[in-house]
Amino acid sequence: MARSVTPFLMFEGAAEEAMRFYVPLFAGSDVKHVELYKSGEMGPEGTVKRAAFTLAGQDVICIDSPAKHGFTFTPSMSLFVECEDEAEFDNAFAQLSSGGAVMMAPDNYGFSRKFGWLSDRFGVSWQLNLS
């Protein structure tokens, strides 16, 4: 039986920047651990070998992959956030969409009071919801 399921975000050089960008957006978020590649290791020195953080209490892991891949993040997998209030929603949406792409602008789509879907400047997809 699995002990846990944790979102795992793989970047190519922007893991620490992304993590430190995400953490201040939501209460109950914190950087727990950052391990960087050292000289002579598999990845470029100073990039993230493995980092752990929480977003609104949800554990998340991220790395900077030392291998280049022919793929990146896709909107078919996203982080779904139930926002506490409209101020949190509006702030998170504005911050996350800056430099990214809006797939569904904030609106009442009938299934919630306010919903928005975006891809941030790192390519990570987010669905923000206000029930």
Backbone as CSV, one residue per row, in Angstrom:
resi,resn,N_x,N_y,N_z,CA_x,CA_y,CA_z,C_x,C_y,C_z
1,MET,0.838,-1.178,0.000,0.000,0.000,0.000,0.886,1.246,0.000
2,ALA,0.532,2.199,-0.843,1.300,3.445,-0.931,1.197,4.225,0.378
3,ARG,2.280,4.862,0.766,2.284,5.686,1.976,1.763,7.088,1.712
4,SER,1.968,7.593,0.496,1.508,8.944,0.177,1.537,9.158,-1.331
5,VAL,0.864,10.217,-1.760,0.913,10.673,-3.143,1.244,12.164,-3.092
6,THR,2.305,12.560,-3.773,2.789,13.935,-3.707,3.007,14.482,-5.108
7,PRO,2.466,15.662,-5.428,2.782,16.275,-6.713,4.289,16.486,-6.837
8,PHE,4.815,16.216,-8.023,6.251,16.286,-8.296,6.434,17.140,-9.545
9,LEU,7.066,18.290,-9.402,7.251,19.227,-10.504,8.694,19.185,-10.981
10,MET,8.873,18.889,-12.271,10.205,18.800,-12.844,10.471,20.012,-13.730
11,PHE,11.466,20.789,-13.352,11.863,21.971,-14.100,13.216,21.714,-14.749
12,GLU,13.643,22.659,-15.578,14.976,22.611,-16.167,15.698,23.907,-15.836
13,GLY,16.019,24.090,-14.536,16.777,25.253,-14.103,15.999,26.308,-13.349
14,ALA,14.667,26.163,-13.220,13.862,27.194,-12.555,13.126,26.676,-11.320
15,ALA,13.490,25.520,-10.812,12.753,24.917,-9.697,12.739,25.806,-8.454
16,GLU,13.886,26.299,-8.052,13.924,27.103,-6.831,13.182,28.429,-7.026
17,GLU,13.345,29.046,-8.167,12.635,30.292,-8.460,11.122,30.070,-8.425
18,ALA,10.658,29.005,-9.041,9.222,28.702,-9.055,8.709,28.440,-7.646
19,MET,9.398,27.603,-6.900,8.987,27.267,-5.539,8.884,28.529,-4.680
20,ARG,9.871,29.376,-4.752,9.869,30.593,-3.931,8.836,31.608,-4.431
21,PHE,8.426,31.498,-5.667,7.337,32.313,-6.211,5.983,31.812,-5.691
22,TYR,5.788,30.494,-5.642,4.503,29.904,-5.236,4.215,30.046,-3.752
23,VAL,5.201,29.818,-2.903,4.991,29.737,-1.449,4.304,30.969,-0.842
24,PRO,4.676,32.194,-1.192,4.007,33.343,-0.565,2.548,33.556,-1.013
25,LEU,2.120,32.856,-2.049,0.774,33.082,-2.583,-0.349,32.521,-1.716
26,PHE,-0.066,31.482,-0.934,-1.117,30.803,-0.175,-0.711,30.605,1.282
27,ALA,-1.634,30.918,2.192,-1.394,30.674,3.623,-1.143,29.180,3.829
28,GLY,-0.364,28.855,4.841,-0.069,27.446,5.129,0.957,26.867,4.173
29,SER,1.772,27.728,3.570,2.797,27.292,2.618,4.178,27.602,3.173
30,ASP,5.139,26.747,2.845,6.479,26.930,3.385,7.474,26.080,2.606
31,VAL,8.692,26.565,2.490,9.788,25.771,1.939,10.294,24.878,3.069
32,LYS,10.329,23.585,2.844,10.757,22.647,3.877,12.224,22.242,3.742
33,HIS,12.669,22.060,2.496,14.029,21.553,2.284,14.457,21.854,0.849
34,VAL,15.690,22.299,0.695,16.256,22.511,-0.637,17.650,21.896,-0.659
35,GLU,17.862,20.971,-1.570,19.184,20.380,-1.769,19.627,20.739,-3.184
36,LEU,20.769,21.409,-3.292,21.284,21.852,-4.582,22.402,20.930,-5.062
37,TYR,22.524,20.839,-6.378,23.642,20.089,-6.952,24.944,20.801,-6.629
38,LYS,25.963,20.022,-6.298,27.306,20.534,-6.035,28.172,20.307,-7.269
39,SER,29.304,20.961,-7.315,30.257,20.788,-8.407,30.592,19.309,-8.593
40,GLY,30.563,18.868,-9.831,30.919,17.481,-10.138,29.761,16.507,-10.057
41,GLU,28.609,16.964,-9.614,27.448,16.067,-9.561,26.718,16.066,-10.902
42,MET,25.721,15.250,-11.000,24.994,15.016,-12.248,24.367,16.277,-12.857
43,GLY,23.815,17.167,-12.030,23.168,18.381,-12.531,24.079,19.585,-12.437
44,PRO,23.705,20.679,-13.129,24.507,21.904,-13.038,24.581,22.416,-11.598
45,GLU,25.776,22.794,-11.182,25.999,23.291,-9.825,25.019,24.420,-9.497
46,GLY,24.403,24.331,-8.304,23.496,25.368,-7.834,22.045,25.181,-8.235
47,THR,21.762,24.191,-9.099,20.365,23.916,-9.444,19.793,22.915,-8.432
48,VAL,18.487,22.772,-8.434,17.808,21.966,-7.412,17.896,20.469,-7.707
49,LYS,18.560,19.780,-6.804,18.633,18.319,-6.852,17.303,17.741,-6.365
50,ARG,16.792,18.317,-5.286,15.478,17.947,-4.762,15.069,19.001,-3.731
51,ALA,13.836,19.447,-3.833,13.302,20.398,-2.867,11.907,19.939,-2.465
52,ALA,11.562,20.254,-1.246,10.233,19.926,-0.720,9.623,21.195,-0.152
53,PHE,8.348,21.401,-0.458,7.642,22.564,0.062,6.177,22.212,0.228
54,THR,5.459,23.077,0.913,4.020,22.891,1.053,3.308,24.086,0.432
55,LEU,2.164,23.827,-0.164,1.267,24.856,-0.675,-0.075,24.639,-0.007
56,ALA,-0.470,25.571,0.855,-1.729,25.447,1.606,-1.816,24.083,2.293
57,GLY,-0.690,23.639,2.833,-0.650,22.369,3.561,-0.386,21.146,2.698
58,GLN,-0.427,21.272,1.372,-0.179,20.139,0.464,1.309,20.023,0.191
59,ASP,1.873,18.857,0.456,3.278,18.626,0.151,3.489,18.593,-1.356
60,VAL,4.595,19.201,-1.792,4.989,19.218,-3.195,6.496,19.015,-3.241
61,ILE,6.957,18.304,-4.259,8.385,18.088,-4.488,8.725,18.734,-5.829
62,CYS,9.938,19.293,-5.940,10.384,19.784,-7.242,11.862,19.506,-7.422
63,ILE,12.263,19.443,-8.680,13.665,19.241,-9.053,13.971,20.068,-10.302
64,ASP,15.253,20.240,-10.561,15.736,20.680,-11.861,16.331,19.431,-12.494
65,SER,15.693,18.940,-13.523,16.171,17.727,-14.168,17.523,17.967,-14.823
66,PRO,18.497,17.106,-14.546,19.793,17.256,-15.211,19.714,16.815,-16.683
67,ALA,18.703,16.030,-17.017,18.523,15.568,-18.404,17.543,16.492,-19.126
68,LYS,17.833,16.826,-20.356,16.914,17.617,-21.180,15.870,16.665,-21.758
69,HIS,14.624,17.126,-21.761,13.527,16.308,-22.245,12.800,17.016,-23.375
70,GLY,12.096,16.244,-24.189,11.303,16.795,-25.278,9.899,17.142,-24.838
71,PHE,9.703,17.344,-23.551,8.379,17.666,-23.023,8.527,18.597,-21.843
72,THR,7.418,19.201,-21.458,7.361,20.067,-20.292,5.999,19.848,-19.646
73,PHE,5.540,20.797,-18.877,4.241,20.680,-18.231,3.125,20.751,-19.270
74,THR,1.980,20.186,-18.926,0.818,20.197,-19.798,-0.419,20.566,-18.985
75,PRO,-1.391,21.276,-19.578,-2.607,21.632,-18.837,-3.467,20.429,-18.438
76,SER,-3.189,19.253,-19.009,-4.003,18.095,-18.638,-3.745,17.651,-17.198
77,MET,-2.667,18.164,-16.592,-2.375,17.942,-15.174,-2.188,19.316,-14.550
78,SER,-2.989,19.631,-13.533,-2.900,20.960,-12.939,-3.022,20.887,-11.429
79,LEU,-2.656,21.980,-10.787,-2.841,22.124,-9.352,-4.171,22.853,-9.140
80,PHE,-5.084,22.220,-8.435,-6.422,22.774,-8.189,-6.417,23.395,-6.796
81,VAL,-6.759,24.683,-6.720,-6.700,25.418,-5.457,-8.099,25.904,-5.087
82,GLU,-8.578,25.489,-3.924,-9.820,26.032,-3.353,-9.412,27.263,-2.557
83,CYS,-9.716,28.443,-3.074,-9.311,29.679,-2.415,-10.216,29.994,-1.229
84,GLU,-9.632,30.631,-0.236,-10.334,30.990,0.998,-11.361,32.095,0.760
85,ASP,-10.961,33.090,-0.034,-11.858,34.223,-0.285,-11.485,34.867,-1.621
86,GLU,-12.253,35.867,-2.017,-12.053,36.505,-3.316,-10.707,37.229,-3.396
87,ALA,-10.269,37.820,-2.296,-8.976,38.511,-2.295,-7.842,37.526,-2.585
88,GLU,-7.869,36.365,-1.950,-6.838,35.358,-2.197,-6.900,34.897,-3.655
89,PHE,-8.114,34.642,-4.138,-8.297,34.223,-5.532,-7.703,35.259,-6.484
90,ASP,-8.132,36.510,-6.322,-7.701,37.569,-7.237,-6.188,37.771,-7.210
91,ASN,-5.589,37.769,-6.027,-4.143,37.930,-5.907,-3.410,36.760,-6.565
92,ALA,-3.817,35.534,-6.234,-3.155,34.359,-6.801,-3.296,34.335,-8.318
93,PHE,-4.489,34.634,-8.818,-4.700,34.607,-10.269,-3.830,35.663,-10.959
94,ALA,-3.795,36.859,-10.412,-2.985,37.933,-11.009,-1.508,37.561,-11.013
95,GLN,-1.012,37.067,-9.890,0.414,36.715,-9.782,0.766,35.550,-10.706
96,LEU,-0.042,34.488,-10.640,0.261,33.278,-11.405,0.118,33.492,-12.916
97,SER,-0.830,34.299,-13.325,-1.045,34.490,-14.765,-0.060,35.484,-15.381
98,SER,0.602,36.287,-14.557,1.563,37.261,-15.075,2.710,36.529,-15.779
99,GLY,2.839,36.758,-17.064,3.880,36.085,-17.845,3.480,34.697,-18.300
100,GLY,2.269,34.282,-17.956,1.773,32.971,-18.352,0.658,33.097,-19.378
101,ALA,-0.269,32.158,-19.354,-1.376,32.150,-20.312,-2.674,31.826,-19.580
102,VAL,-3.701,32.598,-19.841,-5.017,32.351,-19.248,-5.804,31.431,-20.180
103,MET,-6.247,30.303,-19.639,-7.050,29.357,-20.421,-8.541,29.570,-20.193
104,MET,-8.913,29.943,-18.979,-10.288,30.313,-18.650,-10.200,31.503,-17.704
105,ALA,-10.650,32.656,-18.165,-10.603,33.871,-17.341,-11.514,33.710,-16.132
106,PRO,-11.206,34.371,-15.016,-12.051,34.270,-13.824,-13.497,34.650,-14.142
107,ASP,-14.410,33.745,-13.765,-15.829,33.971,-14.040,-16.645,32.932,-13.289
108,ASN,-17.953,33.132,-13.293,-18.896,32.140,-12.767,-19.295,31.268,-13.947
109,TYR,-18.811,30.031,-13.962,-19.103,29.100,-15.050,-20.250,28.159,-14.696
110,GLY,-20.942,28.443,-13.593,-22.083,27.641,-13.203,-21.785,26.561,-12.186
111,PHE,-20.535,26.139,-12.077,-20.185,25.094,-11.114,-19.541,25.655,-9.858
112,SER,-19.259,26.956,-9.863,-18.750,27.629,-8.672,-18.970,29.128,-8.853
113,ARG,-18.793,29.847,-7.781,-18.940,31.296,-7.796,-17.930,31.964,-8.715
114,LYS,-16.685,31.486,-8.637,-15.608,32.073,-9.428,-14.571,30.986,-9.693
115,PHE,-14.181,30.865,-10.942,-13.218,29.849,-11.359,-12.315,30.455,-12.419
116,GLY,-11.039,30.071,-12.406,-10.099,30.469,-13.438,-9.044,29.401,-13.640
117,TRP,-8.580,29.261,-14.869,-7.581,28.249,-15.207,-6.479,28.932,-15.990
118,LEU,-5.244,28.691,-15.605,-4.114,29.368,-16.236,-2.879,28.489,-16.231
119,SER,-1.942,28.904,-17.019,-0.614,28.302,-17.032,0.349,29.416,-16.635
120,ASP,1.167,29.179,-15.608,2.062,30.242,-15.139,3.298,30.376,-16.039
121,ARG,4.166,31.312,-15.699,5.344,31.583,-16.535,6.334,30.423,-16.580
122,PHE,6.179,29.457,-15.678,7.026,28.268,-15.668,6.390,27.120,-16.446
123,GLY,5.127,27.303,-16.859,4.413,26.266,-17.598,3.506,25.401,-16.749
124,VAL,3.488,25.621,-15.436,2.642,24.828,-14.537,1.202,25.320,-14.655
125,SER,0.271,24.384,-14.759,-1.145,24.698,-14.906,-1.824,24.746,-13.537
126,TRP,-2.669,25.767,-13.362,-3.391,25.990,-12.104,-4.872,26.190,-12.386
127,GLN,-5.714,25.585,-11.564,-7.141,25.861,-11.573,-7.460,26.471,-10.218
128,LEU,-7.941,27.707,-10.216,-8.303,28.398,-8.972,-9.808,28.427,-8.873
129,ASN,-10.328,28.126,-7.687,-11.760,28.019,-7.487,-12.177,28.740,-6.224
130,LEU,-13.342,29.369,-6.302,-13.969,29.997,-5.146,-15.386,29.447,-5.097
131,SER,-15.612,28.519,-4.168,-16.921,27.842,-4.083,-18.015,28.790,-3.707
